[in-house]
Amino acid sequence: MKILVGVKRVIDYNVRVQINREGTGVVKEGVKMSVNPFDEIAIEEALRIRERGDASEVVAVGIGPSAAQQQLRTALAMGADRALLVETEDELQPLAAARILQKIIERELPELVILGKQAIDDDCNQTGQMLAALWGRPQATFASDLKIADGVATVTREVDSGLETIEVDLPAVVTADLRLNEPRFVKMPDIMKAKRKPLDTLPLTELGVEMPAALEAGVCEPPPKRAGGVKVESVEALIAALKEKGVLA
């Protein structure tokens, strides 16, 4: 069984994001970039499935500029067998990414696709669902547990009311939630070995993807600074202050 894993290049979660001067987005020049944390979880889960003997190959797929090879090398250092980068300088939205991944699926013919449930840069949480619809295969989102047996994936999902366990026939799309696993630490020997693993690049133009109309962002603004707190002398004063602000009727 072959597993395809999505790897997105995002601003590292430790970086304090700054709005650019034009107010059209965030500053990326000179900023540390990393693998989307939810995608790291997806990679780890694919590797554990392979290590249990339920899969034979893990392929990491990225979409972005040539610099995104760095994040794919991280996936290879974690243990992925090979990687593929669809090169483009364009900022892609979820539907465009899903259509590109669909083309890669047609080439690779995986039995399972694992994606992070969302990316921390746009928080869209749409690509996995869109990909499943385009592919015409089942989906299991927000996975906190995943087991593979006899061509069926048993997935425990995190939902508003608690946990839900479902079974989906393979091939299928699964999106990884935070509690699915804890990604392994990458050691220096693994980083050196990753340099010898195959990492292919493919121009987006070669896939023949019909790109959808993109949403246009308006103005980006930083959140307002928090005002200082106010001390009150009694519960009655607190209630009065909350009523004054319209929090309480």
PASEBA-1860 file (N, C-alpha, C; in nm, 3 decimals):
! residues 249
1> MKILVGVK> 0.083/-0.119/0.000/0.000/0.000/0.000/0.087/0.124/0.000 ~ 0.052/0.220/-0.083/0.123/0.347/-0.092/0.042/0.456/-0.021 ~ 0.114/0.537/0.058/0.050/0.648/0.128/0.107/0.778/0.075 ~ 0.019/0.870/0.040/0.058/1.003/-0.005/0.033/1.101/0.110 ~ 0.132/1.184/0.141/0.120/1.279/0.252/0.146/1.420/0.202 ~ 0.058/1.512/0.235/0.077/1.651/0.196/0.169/1.724/0.292 ~ 0.258/1.807/0.237/0.353/1.883/0.319/0.348/2.029/0.273 ~ 0.302/2.118/0.360/0.293/2.260/0.326/0.399/2.340/0.399
9> RVIDYNVR> 0.457/2.434/0.327/0.558/2.526/0.381/0.487/2.648/0.439 ~ 0.506/2.670/0.569/0.440/2.782/0.637/0.541/2.856/0.724 ~ 0.504/2.976/0.766/0.587/3.048/0.863/0.590/2.969/0.993 ~ 0.708/2.954/1.050/0.724/2.877/1.173/0.633/2.932/1.283 ~ 0.575/2.840/1.360/0.477/2.881/1.460/0.536/2.965/1.572 ~ 0.669/2.965/1.587/0.733/3.047/1.690/0.756/3.191/1.645 ~ 0.737/3.219/1.516/0.763/3.352/1.462/0.643/3.443/1.488 ~ 0.670/3.563/1.529/0.563/3.662/1.547/0.535/3.726/1.411
17> VQINREGT> 0.418/3.702/1.357/0.384/3.746/1.223/0.364/3.896/1.218 ~ 0.416/3.958/1.111/0.403/4.102/1.092/0.328/4.130/0.962 ~ 0.238/4.227/0.963/0.167/4.270/0.842/0.263/4.354/0.756 ~ 0.260/4.332/0.623/0.347/4.412/0.536/0.298/4.556/0.524 ~ 0.381/4.640/0.465/0.350/4.784/0.459/0.225/4.813/0.377 ~ 0.203/4.730/0.273/0.087/4.752/0.187/-0.043/4.707/0.251 ~ -0.034/4.629/0.358/-0.154/4.577/0.423/-0.223/4.470/0.342 ~ -0.146/4.403/0.254/-0.205/4.300/0.168/-0.173/4.158/0.214
25> GVVKEGVK> -0.092/4.144/0.315/-0.054/4.011/0.362/0.049/4.022/0.474 ~ 0.124/3.915/0.494/0.223/3.913/0.601/0.364/3.909/0.542 ~ 0.460/3.952/0.620/0.599/3.955/0.577/0.656/3.813/0.581 ~ 0.713/3.768/0.467/0.773/3.635/0.459/0.924/3.641/0.433 ~ 0.972/3.753/0.382/1.115/3.766/0.352/1.198/3.761/0.480 ~ 1.295/3.673/0.482/1.383/3.661/0.597/1.320/3.597/0.718 ~ 1.205/3.535/0.701/1.133/3.473/0.812/1.155/3.321/0.808 ~ 1.171/3.260/0.923/1.191/3.116/0.930/1.065/3.044/0.883
33> MSVNPFDE> 1.084/2.948/0.792/0.973/2.868/0.740/0.990/2.724/0.786 ~ 0.878/2.656/0.809/0.881/2.518/0.859/0.768/2.438/0.796 ~ 0.768/2.309/0.828/0.656/2.222/0.788/0.535/2.258/0.871 ~ 0.419/2.270/0.809/0.295/2.292/0.883/0.283/2.187/0.994 ~ 0.263/2.226/1.120/0.261/2.128/1.230/0.162/2.013/1.210 ~ 0.044/2.039/1.155/-0.052/1.932/1.133/-0.003/1.836/1.025 ~ 0.077/1.887/0.931/0.135/1.799/0.828/0.243/1.710/0.887 ~ 0.317/1.762/0.985/0.415/1.678/1.056/0.346/1.559/1.121
41> IAIEEALR> 0.230/1.585/1.179/0.152/1.477/1.241/0.108/1.376/1.135 ~ 0.068/1.427/1.018/0.028/1.338/0.908/0.144/1.252/0.862 ~ 0.264/1.311/0.850/0.382/1.235/0.811/0.411/1.126/0.914 ~ 0.409/1.163/1.041/0.437/1.067/1.148/0.340/0.949/1.142 ~ 0.211/0.977/1.120/0.113/0.869/1.117/0.137/0.776/0.998 ~ 0.172/0.834/0.883/0.202/0.751/0.765/0.322/0.660/0.793 ~ 0.422/0.714/0.859/0.541/0.635/0.891/0.508/0.522/0.988 ~ 0.422/0.550/1.086/0.385/0.445/1.182/0.305/0.334/1.113
49> IRERGDAS> 0.220/0.372/1.018/0.145/0.270/0.943/0.241/0.182/0.865 ~ 0.341/0.244/0.802/0.440/0.166/0.726/0.521/0.076/0.820 ~ 0.560/0.129/0.936/0.639/0.051/1.030/0.562/-0.067/1.088 ~ 0.427/-0.055/1.092/0.345/-0.168/1.137/0.328/-0.274/1.027 ~ 0.375/-0.244/0.908/0.364/-0.339/0.798/0.237/-0.324/0.717 ~ 0.160/-0.217/0.740/0.035/-0.196/0.667/0.052/-0.111/0.542 ~ 0.175/-0.065/0.517/0.204/0.012/0.396/0.348/-0.016/0.354 ~ 0.375/0.003/0.226/0.509/-0.026/0.175/0.586/0.099/0.138
57> EVVAVGIG> 0.515/0.211/0.116/0.584/0.332/0.071/0.510/0.456/0.119 ~ 0.588/0.558/0.160/0.533/0.687/0.200/0.593/0.793/0.108 ~ 0.506/0.865/0.038/0.549/0.968/-0.055/0.502/1.104/-0.005 ~ 0.596/1.196/0.015/0.564/1.331/0.060/0.547/1.421/-0.062 ~ 0.439/1.499/-0.064/0.410/1.588/-0.177/0.395/1.731/-0.127 ~ 0.467/1.822/-0.191/0.456/1.963/-0.158/0.420/2.045/-0.281 ~ 0.362/2.161/-0.258/0.326/2.253/-0.366/0.379/2.390/-0.326 ~ 0.464/2.449/-0.411/0.518/2.579/-0.376/0.646/2.609/-0.450
65> PSAAQQQL> 0.719/2.711/-0.405/0.844/2.750/-0.471/0.954/2.647/-0.447 ~ 1.066/2.664/-0.517/1.177/2.569/-0.503/1.228/2.563/-0.360 ~ 1.212/2.672/-0.284/1.257/2.673/-0.144/1.181/2.571/-0.060 ~ 1.063/2.527/-0.106/0.984/2.428/-0.031/1.051/2.291/-0.029 ~ 1.158/2.275/-0.107/1.234/2.148/-0.099/1.287/2.125/0.041 ~ 1.317/2.234/0.111/1.368/2.222/0.248/1.270/2.149/0.338 ~ 1.142/2.181/0.326/1.040/2.116/0.409/1.020/1.970/0.366 ~ 1.032/1.944/0.237/1.022/1.806/0.191/1.142/1.724/0.239
73> RTALAMGA> 1.259/1.787/0.247/1.375/1.718/0.302/1.352/1.681/0.449 ~ 1.279/1.767/0.519/1.245/1.735/0.658/1.158/1.610/0.663 ~ 1.060/1.601/0.571/0.976/1.481/0.565/1.059/1.358/0.533 ~ 1.157/1.372/0.443/1.245/1.260/0.410/1.331/1.222/0.530 ~ 1.377/1.322/0.606/1.458/1.294/0.725/1.375/1.222/0.831 ~ 1.247/1.253/0.838/1.160/1.183/0.933/1.144/1.036/0.895 ~ 1.154/1.006/0.762/1.144/0.867/0.721/1.067/0.841/0.593 ~ 1.013/0.946/0.529/0.943/0.926/0.403/1.039/0.867/0.300
81> DRALLVET> 0.986/0.785/0.210/1.071/0.715/0.113/1.116/0.805/-0.001 ~ 1.029/0.891/-0.048/1.064/0.986/-0.155/0.970/1.105/-0.147 ~ 1.003/1.207/-0.225/0.925/1.331/-0.220/0.906/1.386/-0.360 ~ 0.801/1.467/-0.375/0.769/1.531/-0.501/0.725/1.673/-0.473 ~ 0.787/1.769/-0.544/0.749/1.909/-0.531/0.687/1.957/-0.661 ~ 0.565/2.007/-0.653/0.500/2.073/-0.767/0.537/2.221/-0.754 ~ 0.623/2.266/-0.845/0.679/2.401/-0.834/0.586/2.507/-0.890 ~ 0.562/2.609/-0.810/0.487/2.728/-0.852/0.520/2.841/-0.756
89> EDELQPLA> 0.525/2.961/-0.809/0.548/3.079/-0.727/0.417/3.142/-0.681 ~ 0.305/3.091/-0.730/0.175/3.149/-0.697/0.129/3.108/-0.558 ~ 0.056/3.197/-0.492/-0.008/3.164/-0.365/-0.138/3.091/-0.396 ~ -0.145/2.965/-0.359/-0.259/2.882/-0.396/-0.359/2.871/-0.282 ~ -0.486/2.871/-0.318/-0.593/2.853/-0.221/-0.639/2.707/-0.221 ~ -0.722/2.666/-0.123/-0.753/2.524/-0.104/-0.802/2.448/-0.228 ~ -0.893/2.506/-0.305/-0.945/2.434/-0.421/-0.836/2.409/-0.524 ~ -0.749/2.507/-0.546/-0.638/2.488/-0.640/-0.545/2.379/-0.590
97> AARILQKI> -0.513/2.379/-0.460/-0.427/2.275/-0.403/-0.491/2.138/-0.417 ~ -0.622/2.129/-0.394/-0.692/2.000/-0.406/-0.687/1.949/-0.549 ~ -0.704/2.036/-0.647/-0.698/1.994/-0.787/-0.559/1.945/-0.826 ~ -0.456/2.011/-0.773/-0.319/1.967/-0.800/-0.295/1.830/-0.737 ~ -0.338/1.813/-0.613/-0.321/1.683/-0.546/-0.397/1.573/-0.618 ~ -0.511/1.606/-0.674/-0.586/1.507/-0.751/-0.505/1.458/-0.871 ~ -0.436/1.549/-0.938/-0.351/1.510/-1.051/-0.235/1.421/-1.006 ~ -0.180/1.451/-0.889/-0.072/1.367/-0.836/-0.125/1.229/-0.800
105> IERELPEL> -0.246/1.223/-0.746/-0.308/1.094/-0.715/-0.325/1.011/-0.841 ~ -0.363/1.074/-0.951/-0.380/1.001/-1.077/-0.247/0.942/-1.124 ~ -0.137/1.005/-1.091/-0.005/0.955/-1.129/0.046/0.847/-1.033 ~ 0.025/0.871/-0.903/0.084/0.784/-0.802/-0.005/0.667/-0.761 ~ -0.136/0.681/-0.775/-0.233/0.578/-0.739/-0.216/0.529/-0.595 ~ -0.221/0.618/-0.497/-0.209/0.574/-0.357/-0.339/0.512/-0.306 ~ -0.326/0.431/-0.200/-0.444/0.374/-0.135/-0.492/0.462/-0.020 ~ -0.405/0.552/0.025/-0.441/0.639/0.137/-0.371/0.773/0.120
113> VILGKQAI> -0.446/0.881/0.143/-0.390/1.016/0.143/-0.413/1.075/0.281 ~ -0.305/1.121/0.345/-0.315/1.182/0.477/-0.268/1.326/0.467 ~ -0.352/1.418/0.510/-0.319/1.560/0.512/-0.339/1.613/0.654 ~ -0.271/1.723/0.685/-0.303/1.793/0.809/-0.444/1.850/0.799 ~ -0.515/1.858/0.910/-0.654/1.905/0.903/-0.663/2.050/0.855 ~ -0.557/2.128/0.878/-0.555/2.267/0.834/-0.411/2.315/0.837 ~ -0.387/2.427/0.770/-0.255/2.492/0.775/-0.263/2.610/0.869 ~ -0.154/2.636/0.941/-0.158/2.741/1.042/-0.145/2.880/0.982
121> DDDCNQTG> -0.122/2.890/0.849/-0.113/3.023/0.791/-0.250/3.078/0.751 ~ -0.336/2.993/0.694/-0.469/3.043/0.654/-0.583/2.981/0.734 ~ -0.557/2.869/0.803/-0.659/2.803/0.887/-0.785/2.766/0.809 ~ -0.770/2.737/0.680/-0.889/2.715/0.597/-0.961/2.584/0.630 ~ -0.884/2.475/0.655/-0.947/2.346/0.684/-1.043/2.306/0.571 ~ -0.994/2.308/0.446/-1.079/2.278/0.331/-1.017/2.179/0.232 ~ -0.885/2.176/0.223/-0.820/2.101/0.115/-0.853/1.952/0.120 ~ -0.848/1.890/0.237/-0.878/1.747/0.247/-1.019/1.715/0.201
129> QMLAALWG> -1.115/1.793/0.245/-1.254/1.769/0.208/-1.274/1.789/0.057 ~ -1.215/1.893/0.002/-1.227/1.919/-0.141/-1.161/1.808/-0.223 ~ -1.046/1.761/-0.176/-0.976/1.654/-0.247/-1.060/1.527/-0.251 ~ -1.120/1.491/-0.139/-1.203/1.371/-0.135/-1.320/1.382/-0.233 ~ -1.381/1.500/-0.241/-1.493/1.520/-0.333/-1.448/1.510/-0.478 ~ -1.333/1.570/-0.511/-1.281/1.563/-0.647/-1.241/1.421/-0.686 ~ -1.185/1.349/-0.590/-1.139/1.212/-0.612/-1.255/1.113/-0.615 ~ -1.366/1.150/-0.553/-1.481/1.061/-0.544/-1.460/0.947/-0.447
137> RPQATFAS> -1.384/0.972/-0.342/-1.353/0.869/-0.242/-1.395/0.917/-0.103 ~ -1.408/0.823/-0.006/-1.450/0.861/0.130/-1.347/0.950/0.199 ~ -1.393/1.023/0.299/-1.304/1.106/0.380/-1.332/1.085/0.528 ~ -1.227/1.100/0.608/-1.238/1.094/0.754/-1.154/1.208/0.808 ~ -1.219/1.312/0.855/-1.148/1.433/0.898/-1.130/1.436/1.049 ~ -1.036/1.520/1.093/-1.008/1.544/1.236/-0.974/1.412/1.309 ~ -0.888/1.332/1.249/-0.856/1.200/1.305/-0.768/1.212/1.428 ~ -0.809/1.145/1.537/-0.725/1.136/1.657/-0.677/0.993/1.678
145> DLKIADGV> -0.725/0.899/1.594/-0.676/0.761/1.596/-0.706/0.701/1.459 ~ -0.611/0.619/1.410/-0.626/0.562/1.276/-0.570/0.421/1.275 ~ -0.653/0.328/1.229/-0.610/0.188/1.215/-0.649/0.139/1.075 ~ -0.559/0.062/1.014/-0.580/0.009/0.880/-0.585/-0.142/0.886 ~ -0.689/-0.203/0.825/-0.698/-0.349/0.820/-0.796/-0.390/0.711 ~ -0.752/-0.485/0.627/-0.839/-0.545/0.525/-0.904/-0.441/0.434 ~ -0.826/-0.343/0.392/-0.877/-0.243/0.300/-0.974/-0.144/0.360 ~ -0.977/-0.136/0.493/-1.067/-0.044/0.564/-0.987/0.039/0.664
153> ATVTREVD> -1.016/0.166/0.670/-0.955/0.254/0.770/-1.058/0.282/0.880 ~ -1.022/0.249/1.004/-1.106/0.280/1.119/-1.051/0.406/1.184 ~ -1.132/0.510/1.185/-1.085/0.642/1.228/-1.170/0.693/1.344 ~ -1.102/0.734/1.450/-1.169/0.805/1.558/-1.155/0.954/1.533 ~ -1.268/1.023/1.524/-1.271/1.165/1.490/-1.306/1.249/1.613 ~ -1.246/1.367/1.618/-1.281/1.463/1.722/-1.392/1.553/1.669 ~ -1.508/1.545/1.733/-1.623/1.625/1.692/-1.669/1.710/1.811 ~ -1.763/1.800/1.786/-1.806/1.893/1.891/-1.859/1.822/2.015
161> SGLETIEV> -1.926/1.708/1.995/-1.987/1.639/2.109/-1.895/1.537/2.174 ~ -1.771/1.521/2.122/-1.680/1.423/2.180/-1.601/1.351/2.073 ~ -1.610/1.217/2.075/-1.538/1.134/1.979/-1.636/1.050/1.897 ~ -1.604/1.033/1.771/-1.687/0.953/1.680/-1.596/0.857/1.605 ~ -1.631/0.729/1.601/-1.551/0.629/1.530/-1.626/0.584/1.405 ~ -1.558/0.595/1.291/-1.619/0.556/1.164/-1.524/0.463/1.089 ~ -1.578/0.391/0.992/-1.499/0.307/0.902/-1.518/0.357/0.759 ~ -1.407/0.371/0.685/-1.413/0.412/0.545/-1.333/0.314/0.461
169> DLPAVVTA> -1.386/0.282/0.345/-1.316/0.193/0.252/-1.201/0.268/0.186 ~ -1.090/0.198/0.168/-0.976/0.255/0.096/-0.994/0.236/-0.054 ~ -0.943/0.327/-0.136/-0.868/0.447/-0.104/-0.955/0.554/-0.037 ~ -0.891/0.637/0.044/-0.964/0.740/0.117/-0.870/0.854/0.154 ~ -0.930/0.963/0.198/-0.855/1.079/0.246/-0.878/1.091/0.396 ~ -0.770/1.106/0.472/-0.777/1.126/0.616/-0.705/1.255/0.650 ~ -0.765/1.338/0.736/-0.696/1.458/0.782/-0.662/1.444/0.930 ~ -0.539/1.482/0.965/-0.485/1.456/1.098/-0.513/1.570/1.194
177> DLRLNEPR> -0.561/1.534/1.313/-0.583/1.631/1.419/-0.464/1.629/1.515 ~ -0.465/1.721/1.609/-0.351/1.743/1.697/-0.317/1.622/1.781 ~ -0.418/1.548/1.828/-0.395/1.439/1.921/-0.374/1.303/1.853 ~ -0.354/1.303/1.723/-0.331/1.176/1.653/-0.200/1.112/1.696 ~ -0.094/1.193/1.712/0.035/1.140/1.756/0.127/1.257/1.791 ~ 0.247/1.224/1.832/0.351/1.324/1.855/0.464/1.295/1.758 ~ 0.493/1.384/1.663/0.597/1.358/1.562/0.733/1.331/1.624 ~ 0.807/1.243/1.561/0.939/1.205/1.610/1.040/1.319/1.593
185> FVKMPDIM> 1.144/1.314/1.674/1.253/1.410/1.664/1.349/1.366/1.555 ~ 1.385/1.458/1.466/1.474/1.425/1.355/1.619/1.439/1.400 ~ 1.699/1.331/1.384/1.839/1.332/1.425/1.928/1.368/1.307 ~ 2.050/1.413/1.338/2.143/1.456/1.234/2.173/1.346/1.132 ~ 2.195/1.220/1.173/2.219/1.115/1.071/2.102/1.100/0.974 ~ 1.981/1.118/1.025/1.863/1.109/0.938/1.859/1.225/0.838 ~ 1.903/1.343/0.882/1.908/1.458/0.792/2.009/1.434/0.680 ~ 2.122/1.373/0.713/2.224/1.343/0.612/2.173/1.236/0.514
193> KAKRKPLD> 2.105/1.135/0.565/2.051/1.031/0.478/1.945/1.087/0.384 ~ 1.869/1.186/0.432/1.761/1.244/0.351/1.814/1.310/0.225 ~ 1.940/1.356/0.228/1.999/1.422/0.111/2.016/1.325/-0.005 ~ 2.020/1.195/0.025/2.039/1.095/-0.080/1.907/1.034/-0.128 ~ 1.798/1.070/-0.063/1.668/1.017/-0.105/1.615/1.096/-0.223 ~ 1.536/1.033/-0.310/1.485/1.103/-0.429/1.385/1.211/-0.395 ~ 1.408/1.330/-0.455/1.316/1.441/-0.443/1.298/1.497/-0.584 ~ 1.186/1.467/-0.645/1.159/1.510/-0.782/1.084/1.642/-0.781
201> TLPLTELG> 1.108/1.723/-0.883/1.034/1.848/-0.900/0.956/1.844/-1.031 ~ 0.841/1.905/-1.029/0.751/1.903/-1.144/0.688/2.041/-1.158 ~ 0.709/2.108/-1.272/0.644/2.239/-1.290/0.493/2.224/-1.291 ~ 0.424/2.317/-1.227/0.278/2.311/-1.222/0.217/2.308/-1.362 ~ 0.281/2.375/-1.457/0.226/2.382/-1.593/0.217/2.245/-1.660 ~ 0.299/2.149/-1.616/0.298/2.015/-1.677/0.179/1.932/-1.634 ~ 0.112/1.971/-1.527/0.001/1.890/-1.477/-0.129/1.917/-1.551 ~ -0.138/2.030/-1.618/-0.262/2.062/-1.689/-0.380/2.085/-1.598
209> VEMPAALE> -0.355/2.149/-1.485/-0.461/2.174/-1.387/-0.539/2.299/-1.428 ~ -0.671/2.286/-1.428/-0.756/2.402/-1.453/-0.768/2.479/-1.322 ~ -0.703/2.594/-1.315/-0.700/2.669/-1.190/-0.832/2.743/-1.168 ~ -0.890/2.731/-1.051/-1.017/2.800/-1.022/-0.996/2.948/-0.997 ~ -1.103/3.024/-1.005/-1.095/3.165/-0.970/-1.058/3.178/-0.821 ~ -0.967/3.267/-0.793/-0.919/3.282/-0.655/-0.995/3.391/-0.582 ~ -1.012/3.372/-0.454/-1.069/3.476/-0.370/-0.966/3.587/-0.353 ~ -1.013/3.709/-0.349/-0.922/3.823/-0.331/-0.933/3.874/-0.188
217> AGVCEPPP> -0.817/3.884/-0.125/-0.813/3.934/0.014/-0.824/4.086/0.014 ~ -0.894/4.137/0.112/-0.905/4.281/0.126/-0.784/4.336/0.199 ~ -0.808/4.408/0.304/-0.700/4.469/0.381/-0.667/4.381/0.501 ~ -0.538/4.362/0.525/-0.493/4.288/0.644/-0.453/4.387/0.752 ~ -0.502/4.364/0.872/-0.472/4.454/0.983/-0.435/4.371/1.106 ~ -0.338/4.418/1.184/-0.308/4.348/1.308/-0.423/4.365/1.406 ~ -0.441/4.271/1.497/-0.549/4.286/1.597/-0.521/4.405/1.687 ~ -0.626/4.468/1.738/-0.606/4.583/1.828/-0.535/4.540/1.956
225> KRAGGVKV> -0.455/4.631/2.010/-0.386/4.600/2.134/-0.486/4.589/2.248 ~ -0.458/4.495/2.337/-0.547/4.475/2.451/-0.536/4.591/2.550 ~ -0.650/4.635/2.596/-0.651/4.741/2.698/-0.622/4.680/2.834 ~ -0.571/4.761/2.923/-0.540/4.712/3.056/-0.666/4.676/3.134 ~ -0.653/4.587/3.227/-0.766/4.545/3.309/-0.806/4.651/3.411 ~ -0.924/4.633/3.465/-0.976/4.727/3.565/-1.010/4.649/3.692 ~ -0.968/4.700/3.806/-1.000/4.637/3.934/-1.130/4.693/3.988 ~ -1.211/4.607/4.046/-1.335/4.651/4.109/-1.331/4.611/4.256
233> ESVEALIA> -1.409/4.681/4.334/-1.403/4.662/4.479/-1.497/4.553/4.530 ~ -1.599/4.518/4.448/-1.697/4.422/4.497/-1.764/4.352/4.379 ~ -1.840/4.248/4.411/-1.915/4.175/4.309/-2.019/4.267/4.245 ~ -2.081/4.351/4.329/-2.182/4.442/4.277/-2.122/4.538/4.174 ~ -1.999/4.585/4.201/-1.932/4.676/4.108/-1.896/4.603/3.978 ~ -1.859/4.476/3.991/-1.828/4.396/3.873/-1.951/4.380/3.785 ~ -2.065/4.345/3.847/-2.189/4.328/3.771/-2.229/4.458/3.704 ~ -2.214/4.568/3.774/-2.249/4.698/3.718/-2.160/4.731/3.598
241> ALKEKGVL> -2.031/4.698/3.608/-1.938/4.726/3.498/-1.971/4.641/3.376 ~ -2.008/4.513/3.400/-2.044/4.425/3.289/-2.173/4.470/3.221 ~ -2.268/4.518/3.300/-2.391/4.571/3.243/-2.364/4.696/3.160 ~ -2.272/4.776/3.208/-2.239/4.899/3.136/-2.178/4.869/2.999 ~ -2.100/4.760/2.991/-2.039/4.721/2.865/-2.132/4.637/2.777 ~ -2.252/4.606/2.827/-2.347/4.529/2.749/-2.326/4.380/2.753 ~ -2.235/4.333/2.839/-2.210/4.188/2.852/-2.326/4.120/2.924 ~ -2.381/4.188/3.024/-2.496/4.137/3.099/-2.616/4.229/3.074
249> A> -2.733/4.168/3.071/-2.857/4.246/3.052/-2.904/4.300/3.186
END
